Amino acid sequence: MREEHFRDITSFGGMPLYLVVMFIFFIFKNYAILSYLGFGLVAAYAITLFFRIAYFKQRPERQKYKNWLEKIDAGSFPSLHAMRGALLAVIMSVFFSNIILTILFAGLAIGVAVTRVFLKRHDPIDSGVGLIIGFIIGIVVVLYAPVIILPF
């Protein structure tokens, strides 16, 4: 596989796609799924921030930093891409409630974790832990997050 294929797969865990999905659920007024996506995203960033402050691990291709915010971005553990990919996979699986799509979404999430290693952005442990945390966040959010009902 070529590098651009890896970048295509890894985009499933990227922030632009995640925001587009949130926007679509907002437009169609599906506030339950929108709430899950929002709470999940906040949780993913909070957990990643905690880990990267408490335990700094350099990326495989070292990234220079000049301040603490750049240092957090230069951190590798856990993979936020893998976490978002897994989170999106769980929530989309709940929305569509279709075994074929669930397998597809799970495969995409695993693909994100694998491509992050091939792109030398993370080590296998970073991607694996990010993937696991993302799946856990997704399940917890779907089971326990309050649904926000917007007034418009």
matplotlib code that plots the C-alpha trace (Angstrom):
import matplotlib.pyplot as plt

x = [0.0, 1.1, 1.3, -1.7, -3.8, -2.7, -3.6, -7.1, -7.7, -6.3, -8.7, -11.5, -10.0, -9.4, -11.1, -12.5, -14.6, -15.7, -17.0, -18.7, -20.5, -21.6, -22.8, -24.9, -26.6, -27.2, -28.8, -31.1, -31.9, -30.7, -29.7, -29.2, -26.3, -25.1, -24.9, -23.0, -20.5, -20.0, -19.6, -17.4, -15.1, -14.8, -13.9, -11.4, -9.6, -9.7, -8.2, -5.6, -4.6, -4.3, -2.1, 0.1, 0.7, 1.2, 3.4, 5.2, 6.2, 7.9, 6.5, 8.5, 9.5, 10.4, 8.5, 10.1, 8.3, 8.9, 6.1, 3.8, 1.0, 3.3, 4.8, 1.3, 0.8, 4.3, 3.3, 2.4, 0.6, -2.3, -3.3, -6.1, -6.7, -7.3, -9.4, -11.7, -11.9, -13.0, -15.4, -17.0, -17.2, -19.1, -21.6, -22.2, -22.8, -25.4, -27.1, -27.2, -27.8, -26.6, -24.0, -22.4, -21.9, -20.7, -18.0, -17.1, -16.8, -14.8, -12.5, -12.0, -11.2, -8.6, -7.3, -6.8, -4.7, -2.6, -2.0, -0.9, 1.9, 2.8, 2.8, 5.3, 3.0, 2.7, 4.1, 1.8, 1.2, 0.0, -2.4, -3.6, -4.3, -6.0, -8.2, -9.2, -9.9, -12.0, -14.1, -14.6, -15.6, -18.0, -19.7, -19.9, -21.2, -23.9, -25.0, -24.7, -24.5, -27.4, -29.1, -29.2, -32.3, -31.7, -34.5, -34.6]
y = [0.0, 3.5, 6.3, 8.1, 5.0, 5.0, 8.7, 8.0, 5.3, 7.3, 10.2, 8.1, 9.0, 12.6, 15.6, 17.0, 13.9, 13.7, 17.3, 16.6, 13.7, 15.8, 18.5, 16.0, 14.7, 18.3, 19.2, 16.1, 16.9, 13.6, 15.1, 11.7, 10.7, 14.3, 14.2, 10.9, 12.3, 15.5, 13.9, 11.2, 13.8, 15.8, 12.6, 11.5, 14.9, 15.0, 11.5, 12.2, 15.4, 13.7, 10.9, 13.3, 15.6, 12.7, 10.6, 12.2, 9.7, 11.0, 10.1, 7.6, 10.5, 13.0, 16.3, 19.5, 21.6, 25.0, 25.2, 22.9, 23.0, 21.9, 19.3, 17.8, 17.7, 16.1, 13.3, 10.0, 8.1, 7.4, 7.8, 10.3, 9.4, 5.7, 6.8, 9.0, 6.2, 3.7, 6.1, 7.0, 3.2, 2.5, 5.4, 4.8, 1.1, 2.0, 4.4, 2.1, -1.1, -3.3, -6.1, -5.6, -1.9, -2.6, -4.9, -2.3, 0.5, -1.8, -2.6, 1.1, 1.8, -0.9, 0.4, 3.8, 2.3, 0.3, 3.2, 5.5, 3.0, 2.7, 6.5, 6.6, 8.8, 6.2, 3.0, -0.1, 0.4, 4.0, 3.0, -0.1, 1.7, 4.6, 2.1, 0.3, 3.6, 4.8, 1.7, 2.0, 5.7, 4.9, 2.2, 4.3, 7.3, 5.3, 3.7, 6.7, 10.1, 12.4, 13.4, 17.1, 18.4, 21.7, 24.3, 24.9]
z = [0.0, -0.7, 1.9, 0.4, 1.1, 4.7, 4.9, 3.5, 6.1, 9.0, 8.1, 9.6, 13.0, 12.0, 13.5, 10.2, 9.5, 13.1, 12.9, 9.6, 11.1, 14.1, 11.8, 9.8, 13.0, 14.0, 10.6, 10.9, 14.5, 15.9, 19.2, 20.9, 18.5, 18.5, 22.3, 22.2, 19.7, 21.7, 25.1, 23.6, 22.0, 25.2, 27.1, 24.4, 24.6, 28.4, 28.7, 26.1, 27.8, 31.1, 29.8, 27.7, 30.7, 33.2, 30.9, 28.0, 25.3, 22.1, 18.7, 16.6, 14.3, 17.0, 16.9, 18.2, 20.7, 22.4, 24.9, 26.9, 24.4, 21.6, 23.9, 24.4, 20.6, 20.3, 22.7, 21.3, 24.0, 23.5, 19.9, 19.7, 16.1, 17.0, 20.0, 17.8, 15.2, 17.7, 19.3, 15.9, 15.1, 18.3, 17.9, 14.2, 14.9, 17.5, 15.1, 12.1, 14.2, 11.3, 11.8, 8.4, 9.1, 12.6, 11.1, 8.6, 11.2, 13.5, 10.6, 9.8, 13.5, 13.6, 10.2, 11.7, 14.5, 12.1, 9.7, 12.5, 13.2, 9.4, 9.1, 12.1, 14.2, 16.9, 18.2, 18.3, 22.1, 21.5, 18.8, 20.6, 23.9, 22.0, 20.2, 23.4, 25.2, 22.3, 22.3, 26.1, 25.8, 23.1, 25.1, 28.3, 26.4, 24.7, 27.9, 30.3, 28.6, 28.9, 25.7, 25.2, 23.6, 21.8, 21.8, 18.0]

ax = plt.figure().add_subplot(projection="3d")
ax.plot(x, y, z, "-o")
ax.set_aspect("equal")
plt.show()
